[in-house]
Amino acid sequence: MAVLMEAINIKRKTMFELDNAPYACLDSDITTPTARGGQTLVRLKMRNLLTSAVFEKTFKASDKFKEPDLQLVPASYLYSDGQGSHFLDQESYETLTLDENMVGNALDFLIEGTELQLHKYNGNPIGLQLPMFVELNVTYAEPAARGDSSSGSGTKMAKLETGLEVRVPPFIKEGEKVRVTTETGEFSGRADKS
């Protein structure tokens, strides 16, 4: 028996099923009417996890949704080619392929062997969840302008091994490894030397 949840209980990051598709709630806004007998309404900003489409829809507080058959499985990135991006499921050791729409801009952060989580809906891969940070090598860094490094102010452009370009402090050099926040694509520090 599927678990049912009411619209009024759906909060940010909650996953639910609507019209046989999985959704993630991005934001919820509850409107309680002042008139007696008025309906409490819940406005949900939601993302379709199959198409990545984002839209808003209003529901009655008592509307019920099923919990989607979603799984997060550990996987590692293998490579990308004309068929899509290929990942190794760390539990079943099968190769799973995701198309360009499912991967989105994740390739900016993926090098061979990067560990992440794959979303599966009804057993099929539908998307991925990147780690919070990734560590990537700097393949090109603009020369620092004179005087920048001593004051510690200013940034310069650096190109990373995936092709992603980020603004970094002037002391970062080619060949160094840096940490990048996957949510914003911004520099978050030097990688720990291991």
N, C-alpha and C positions, 0 to 999 in steps of 0.2 A: 504494500500500500504506500503510495507516494505521500510524502509529508506536504501538507498545505500550509501556506503562510498568508496572512492577511496583508493587504496593501499598506495599512497603517504601520506595520512592523518592518517594512522594507526600508533599510537605511543605506547610506553610502557604502559601496563595495559589496553589498548583498547580491548574490546570484539568484535568479529566478527564471521560470519558464513561462513564456507567453506565446500562444499560437504555434506550439511545437518548435520553438527556437529558444536558445539560452540567451539571457540578458544579464548585464551587470549594471547595477544602479550607480550612477555618477553623482546624483544629488536627489534629495527628496524634500518636499515642502508641503506641510500639512496645513490646510485651511479649515478652520472651525467656524461655521456660520454663527452669527449672533441671534438670528431669528429662531424661535422654537420650531422643532421639527425639521430644521434644515439639515442637509447631509454634510458630514465631514468628508472633505475631499483630499486626496493625496496626489500631488503633481510630481511625477517621477521623470528625471532626466536619465535616460538609459542608453546603453550601447548594446546593439545586437552583436553577440560574440561570433556569429558566422559571417556577417557582412561588414562589421565595424561601423555600421551606420549609427549615428547618434541622433536621438530625437526626444521630445518631451511629450508626455501623455498624462491625462488626468484620470484617476480611478476613484471609485467610492472606497471609503476606509475599509469596508467589509469585503471588498473583492478579494478572491482567493487565487493564489498562484502555486503551482507545483514547484518543488525543488528540482532543478535540472540534474540529469545524470552526468555530472561533470567530475572529471578526475584531473589531478595534477600529477604527472609522472616525471621523475628525474630523467633528463636526457642530455646528450652532448652534441654539439654542432659538428658535422662532418665536412660538408662542402655544398656549394650551390652550382647548378648547371642549368641547361635549357628546360629541364623538367620541374625545377623548383629548388628548394633548399632541403638538404637531407640531414636528419638527426638520428642518433642511435638511442633507442629507448633503453635506459639503464636497468630496467626490470626484466623485460622480455628479450632484450638484445636484438630486436628487429629494427630495421631501418624504416623510419617514417618520413614521408615527403610532404612538405607544406608549400603551397603556391605563394606567389608574390603578395597577394592580398592578405594572406594569413600572417606573413612574416613582417609586413610593413617596413619600418625603418630599422628593424632589429639588426640587419646586416652591417649597419654602421658600427655595431658593438661586438660582432661575432668573429672570432678567429677559430681555427680548427681546435677542437677539444674544449671550447667554452662550455661549462656546465650551466644548465638552466632547467626550467620546468616547462613541460608541454601540457597544454589544455586538451583533454579528450572529452568529446561529447558523444554519448552513446557508443563509446569505444573507438571513435574516429578522431584523429588529430584535427583541431580547429584553430589553434593559435599557440602562442608561447608567452612565457613570463620570464623576462630577463632578470638576472641578479641585480641588486641595487647598484652595485659598482662593477666595472670591468677594468682590467689592467691591460693597457695597450702600449706598444712601442711607438716612439716618436720617429717618423721617417724623415721629416723635414721640419726645421724650426727657423723662422726668420731670425736674422742676426739682431741682437739687442741694440737699441739705440744707445749712444754714449750717455752715461750718467743714469740710465734707468735702473741698473742693478743695485747701485748703492742706496738709492732712496726707497727701493722696494715697490715703487708705484709703477703703474703701466702694465700693459700686457702685450703679447705679440701672438701672431698666428702660428700654429703648429699643425702639421698633417700627421695623422696616425696611420698605422699599418693597414687599417680597414678603408682608408680614404677619407675618414671623418676629419673635418677641420675644427679645431677648438682654440679658444684664446687661453694662453698659458702665461705664467709669470716670466719675466725676462731671463731668469736663471736656468730655465729648462733648455736642455740641449738635445740635438739629434742623438738617437741611440738610447735615450733614457726611457724608462717605463713610467707611465702616468696612470692615475686612477681617474676614471670618468664616471659621472653619475648618469645612469641609463635613462632616468626619467627626463632629465633636462638636456643631456648631451654636453654638460659643462665639466671643465677641469675641477677635480676635487683634491688634488694633492699628488705628490710623488708616490709611486708604488713602493711597498715595503721590499727591501732587498732580501732575497732569500738565498 
